[in-house]
Amino acid sequence: MGGDVGLKVTVPASIQFLQDHPDARLILVGDQTALEAELALHGSVARDRLRLHHASQVVGMDESPQLAMKNKKDSSMRVAINLVKEGEAQAAVSAGNTGALMATARFVLKTIPGIDRPAIAKLLPTSKGTSCMLDLGANVDCTPVQLLQFGIMGSELVSSLSGKANPTVGLLNIGSEDIKGNETVKQAAELLKDAALNFYGNVEGNDIYRGTVDVVVCDGFTGNVALKTSEGLAHMIASFLREEFTRSWWTRLCALAAMPVLNHFKKRVDARRYNGASLLGLRGIVVKSHGGTDALGFRYALEQACEEAGSNVIAHIAERVAEQLQHIKQSEAAAN
């Protein structure tokens, strides 16, 4: 029910997802009357793998997360996450209020033992493929230990989704040298070096899209600023290209000749193909779709959730965190 558009996006995306995944099943959570009306507009042979689950309330996009948790216990968001907790669903996907989704998911599902706070993780396009970046806004202030936890979770996510046995992990900083950064980042670097991770070292902002590392670790404030800056730059470049190619009849002709290249470029950087941010660190899979995406973008968020469920990423993260906790205990015992 969430997102800037709602059912006009989520329903057709769900139907297309089911057509592409013959073994998948979906539960659409929301106002049943509205769902049935929208589904009636979309004929599909996959309807037998789609079930409706009524929820009487909806969390507004600008609603307070605290008030949503307190006053809307039958919201589509809350009910969907409850289905994950009860084992009736393997993952929840929402395009709704990010703050409310994070707060509700953390309250209902709880965090994996050894994880202090969940983090928002997202795959970003790079010149070498994709990189996972976290945190992207859930935790404005982070401790060195929490940044270490982000590194572990990001590494396991990439390993589970891509099959890379030992993904490289970088710590976002203002320079590659060890002396750079604030005390939190310096201490986090030491913890990451000592962890059982393939720690590359410090990386800078220009390394994100170079694909220097498979996982970029940062606090939520820095990550969110970097992400929103990237989105703004992408929109500006697209706007500039449209302006230049429509400036005159000659540039329009050039645009026609360059159309195959432009279409290929557009596909490579299309944000919809990378839609879907994972709320890592919870005892269940929750994926946040961009609220302003279209049906194609929401389908990719469903793809993300499906891949995570199929790769059993939660169990892998829990196992790696437990190993790290044991490693820390052994190191402390040896030091004493």
Secondary structure, 3 states (H helix, E strand, C coil): CCCCCCHHHHHHHHHHHHHHCCCCCEEEEECHHHHHHHHCCCCCHHHHHEEEEECCECCCCCCCHHHHHHHCCCEHHHHHHHHHHCCCCCEEEECCCHHHHHHHHHHHHCECCCCCCCEEEEEEEECCEEEEEECCCCCCCCCHHHHHHHHHHHHHHHHHHHCCCCCEEEEECCCCCCCCCCHHHHHHHHHHHHCCCEEEEEECHHHCCCCCCCEEECCHHHHHHHHHHHHHHHHHHHHHHHHHHCCCHHHHHHHHHHHHHHHHHHHHHCHHHHCCEEEECECCEEEECCCCCCHHHHHHHHHHHHHHHHHCHHHHHHHHHHHHHHHHHHHHHHHC
